[in-house]
């Protein structure tokens, strides 16, 4: 079953990260991705631009009712990226989520509906 691992954190914390820390984080994500490949999890995913670049399209009864700048969510954490992994079980997906290199924040793990 495929699982989506959504990485949430405070974007502002990244402003204080040194180039060396940033490079180490990228290398840690590359190692995570390589482990997922080696385990046959067919990883996909990406990092996202800052929340200030987002647009929100709202619907009601299958019709667009409003398009606005940003998600306007009053949260301390923003969705910063995601992985999709093909895991044997929820336990395996949670195991992989626990290995993600996160400065701070959380990882939401959710099964993907297969159509």
C-alpha positions as a LaTeX table, in Angstrom:
\begin{tabular}{lrrr}
\hline
Residue & $x$ (\AA) & $y$ (\AA) & $z$ (\AA) \\
\hline
Unk1 & 0.00 & 0.00 & 0.00 \\
Unk2 & 1.21 & 3.49 & $-0.74$ \\
Unk3 & 1.53 & 5.99 & 2.09 \\
Unk4 & 1.99 & 9.73 & 1.89 \\
Unk5 & 4.40 & 11.22 & 4.43 \\
Unk6 & 3.68 & 14.96 & 4.76 \\
Unk7 & 6.42 & 17.01 & 6.39 \\
Unk8 & 5.26 & 19.96 & 8.49 \\
Unk9 & 7.53 & 22.52 & 10.11 \\
Unk10 & 8.02 & 26.19 & 10.81 \\
Unk11 & 9.34 & 27.83 & 7.63 \\
Unk12 & 10.91 & 30.65 & 9.63 \\
Unk13 & 13.32 & 28.23 & 11.31 \\
Unk14 & 14.97 & 27.64 & 7.94 \\
Unk15 & 16.01 & 31.29 & 7.82 \\
Unk16 & 18.56 & 30.64 & 10.60 \\
Unk17 & 20.12 & 27.51 & 9.09 \\
Unk18 & 23.72 & 27.74 & 7.95 \\
Unk19 & 24.69 & 26.59 & 4.45 \\
Unk20 & 26.49 & 23.64 & 6.04 \\
Unk21 & 23.39 & 22.61 & 8.02 \\
Unk22 & 21.24 & 22.98 & 4.89 \\
Unk23 & 23.63 & 20.78 & 2.87 \\
Unk24 & 23.67 & 18.17 & 5.64 \\
Unk25 & 19.87 & 18.11 & 5.60 \\
Unk26 & 19.78 & 17.65 & 1.83 \\
Unk27 & 22.28 & 14.80 & 2.12 \\
Unk28 & 20.17 & 13.21 & 4.88 \\
Unk29 & 17.08 & 13.39 & 2.65 \\
Unk30 & 19.07 & 11.85 & $-0.21$ \\
Unk31 & 20.11 & 9.00 & 2.13 \\
Unk32 & 16.47 & 8.54 & 3.20 \\
Unk33 & 15.41 & 8.36 & $-0.45$ \\
Unk34 & 18.18 & 5.86 & $-1.23$ \\
Unk35 & 17.06 & 3.63 & 1.66 \\
Unk36 & 13.48 & 3.74 & 0.33 \\
Unk37 & 14.77 & 2.79 & $-3.14$ \\
Unk38 & 16.89 & $-0.03$ & $-1.71$ \\
Unk39 & 13.85 & $-1.36$ & 0.19 \\
Unk40 & 11.70 & $-1.34$ & $-2.96$ \\
Unk41 & 9.35 & 1.42 & $-1.78$ \\
Unk42 & 9.32 & 3.27 & $-5.13$ \\
Unk43 & 9.68 & 6.71 & $-3.50$ \\
Unk44 & 8.37 & 9.89 & $-5.04$ \\
Unk45 & 7.87 & 13.34 & $-3.58$ \\
Unk46 & 9.25 & 16.82 & $-3.45$ \\
Unk47 & 9.93 & 19.89 & $-1.37$ \\
Unk48 & 7.48 & 22.78 & $-1.66$ \\
Unk49 & 8.03 & 26.51 & $-2.12$ \\
Unk50 & 7.16 & 28.69 & 0.94 \\
Unk51 & 3.52 & 28.98 & 1.94 \\
Unk52 & 3.51 & 32.63 & 0.78 \\
Unk53 & 3.61 & 31.33 & $-2.82$ \\
Unk54 & 0.44 & 29.23 & $-2.37$ \\
Unk55 & $-3.03$ & 29.89 & $-3.75$ \\
Unk56 & $-6.25$ & 28.35 & $-2.44$ \\
Unk57 & $-9.22$ & 27.47 & $-4.64$ \\
Unk58 & $-12.42$ & 26.89 & $-2.65$ \\
Unk59 & $-15.39$ & 24.88 & $-3.89$ \\
Unk60 & $-19.02$ & 24.47 & $-2.97$ \\
Unk61 & $-21.31$ & 22.03 & $-4.75$ \\
Unk62 & $-18.61$ & 21.28 & $-7.35$ \\
Unk63 & $-18.25$ & 24.95 & $-8.32$ \\
Unk64 & $-15.36$ & 27.29 & $-7.62$ \\
Unk65 & $-16.51$ & 29.90 & $-5.15$ \\
Unk66 & $-13.27$ & 31.74 & $-4.36$ \\
Unk67 & $-9.56$ & 31.87 & $-5.24$ \\
Unk68 & $-7.27$ & 33.54 & $-2.72$ \\
Unk69 & $-3.58$ & 34.01 & $-1.96$ \\
Unk70 & $-2.13$ & 31.58 & 0.52 \\
Unk71 & $-3.75$ & 28.89 & 2.60 \\
Unk72 & $-4.59$ & 31.36 & 5.41 \\
Unk73 & $-4.20$ & 28.64 & 7.99 \\
Unk74 & $-3.44$ & 29.93 & 11.46 \\
Unk75 & $-0.83$ & 27.29 & 12.22 \\
Unk76 & 2.70 & 27.26 & 13.53 \\
Unk77 & 3.68 & 24.56 & 11.05 \\
Unk78 & 3.42 & 24.60 & 7.28 \\
Unk79 & 3.49 & 21.74 & 4.77 \\
Unk80 & 7.02 & 21.86 & 3.43 \\
Unk81 & 7.23 & 18.69 & 1.38 \\
Unk82 & 6.11 & 15.11 & 1.00 \\
Unk83 & 7.14 & 11.60 & 0.14 \\
Unk84 & 4.98 & 8.82 & $-1.26$ \\
Unk85 & 6.27 & 5.34 & $-0.38$ \\
Unk86 & 4.99 & 1.89 & $-1.27$ \\
Unk87 & 5.14 & 0.13 & 2.11 \\
Unk88 & 4.28 & $-3.38$ & 3.27 \\
Unk89 & 2.34 & $-2.01$ & 6.25 \\
Unk90 & 1.43 & 1.06 & 8.25 \\
Unk91 & 4.15 & 0.05 & 10.72 \\
Unk92 & 6.74 & 0.22 & 7.94 \\
Unk93 & 5.45 & 3.65 & 6.85 \\
Unk94 & 5.72 & 4.89 & 10.45 \\
Unk95 & 9.22 & 3.42 & 10.74 \\
Unk96 & 10.29 & 5.38 & 7.65 \\
Unk97 & 8.59 & 8.58 & 8.90 \\
Unk98 & 10.63 & 8.32 & 12.10 \\
Unk99 & 13.84 & 8.32 & 10.02 \\
Unk100 & 13.12 & 11.63 & 8.27 \\
Unk101 & 15.68 & 14.38 & 8.96 \\
Unk102 & 13.46 & 17.02 & 10.59 \\
Unk103 & 14.80 & 20.08 & 12.47 \\
Unk104 & 11.47 & 20.33 & 14.24 \\
Unk105 & 7.84 & 19.74 & 13.34 \\
Unk106 & 5.83 & 16.66 & 12.48 \\
Unk107 & 5.20 & 14.09 & 9.78 \\
Unk108 & 1.63 & 13.10 & 8.95 \\
Unk109 & 1.40 & 9.56 & 7.60 \\
Unk110 & $-1.69$ & 8.74 & 5.57 \\
Unk111 & $-2.61$ & 5.81 & 3.30 \\
Unk112 & $-3.25$ & 6.66 & $-0.34$ \\
Unk113 & $-6.57$ & 5.49 & $-1.82$ \\
Unk114 & $-5.90$ & 3.20 & $-4.76$ \\
Unk115 & $-8.45$ & 3.73 & $-7.55$ \\
\hline
\end{tabular}
